[in-house]
């Protein structure tokens, strides 16, 4: 979703016809990506939809309700990462569109690119917009970890540490991955001198904004409250889908399973977290005593509701925002 920058290049070259062509291509590109992805991953979509066809519709309606709350929560966190007031309707629309982009590229690159274009369109300078994205990315895992700790304190008897805590080579790979990531970043800053000034400017801007934001109670509540609520809402969607299929796990067990799984493997760069987080969530739910088939069906149903159902409307919204030059 970084391709909208080519429209700016075309306009800067005084080629209005080329700019119009690029805009039309970018308007249709999300739909093309969705069609390709559907052709590749049709089996999972079909199995999940078939399972949901026999589920309790009221629990599915509840799951869809919590899914919709998730888009509002994402918009709330985005607003909390900036001192400026953003238009509520357009902000929610941009996050709905960002959801479609997020499932096409790994590590939330698509969602961040859409949000960056939206913020720049609202007059936010590039350094401050980038700093808000960095703050958003930093706050969410911190808040998720605090929520996980709070649940473990509240329900200590539910977590089976012997089965869920990583050990041996799992710990080595986890810490090794973190070390490689930080080491690569430090090496790039040390070797590539042109990166130092923009990086330092971004850090200074981020620190200034963080200090300002934490003097504003409304922004503190939006940023940290929204970041804490987001994973709980996602887990509640899984619980609702599981309840519709007859899963016997309690809400707290499903929340802990999802929080533990997404905290452990959430850093793996997969589109929208699909794959590693799903497998880890099924693993933790089975460790709590859920049947493998029901745990798998619950996670597949969760993905159908949160990815496949809103994917086409999200792509259409993305195309519309690009066409209207909101992005």
Order of alpha helices (4+ residues) and beta strands (2+ residues): alpha-alpha-alpha-alpha-alpha-alpha-alpha-alpha-alpha-alpha-alpha-alpha-alpha-alpha-alpha-alpha
